[in-house]
């Protein structure tokens, strides 16, 4: 998870974020969207994004 994602999650006052993972590059990121429809990886642009495994 990137620094911006971490800071955003800590200080964001609006809504719940859902965690996703890119199958192509492995990047994990947070989005307000609850589904993977129309989501792309913020790092590589791939559309092979799925919900991240719960830790």
BELSULUR-V143422 format. One record per residue. N is the residue number from 1. SS is DSSP state (helix for helix, strand for strand, loop for the rest). PHI is phi in whole degrees, -180 to 180 (999 if undefined). NEAR is the number of other C-alpha atoms within 12 Angstrom. Layout:
N&SS&PHI&NEAR, N&SS&PHI&NEAR
//
This chain:
1&loop&999&20, 2&loop&-81&14, 3&helix&-61&12, 4&helix&-64&14, 5&helix&-61&22, 6&helix&-62&17, 7&helix&-64&13, 8&helix&-60&20, 9&helix&-66&22, 10&helix&-72&15, 11&helix&-111&13, 12&loop&-73&16, 13&loop&-102&11, 14&loop&-117&11, 15&loop&77&15, 16&loop&-93&16, 17&loop&-105&23, 18&strand&-111&23, 19&strand&-92&29, 20&strand&-131&32, 21&strand&-135&30, 22&strand&-86&28, 23&loop&-72&20, 24&loop&-78&18, 25&loop&-113&18, 26&loop&86&21, 27&loop&-65&26, 28&strand&-106&29, 29&strand&-150&33, 30&strand&-110&36, 31&strand&-141&31, 32&loop&-77&20, 33&loop&-66&19, 34&loop&-93&18, 35&loop&-125&18, 36&loop&-88&24, 37&loop&-58&15, 38&loop&66&15, 39&loop&-90&27, 40&loop&-130&27, 41&loop&-66&28, 42&loop&-70&25, 43&loop&-92&20, 44&loop&-112&18, 45&loop&83&17, 46&loop&-67&20, 47&loop&-99&20, 48&loop&-90&22, 49&strand&-109&30, 50&strand&-140&29, 51&strand&-61&26, 52&loop&-75&23, 53&loop&-66&12, 54&loop&-70&9, 55&loop&-84&4
//
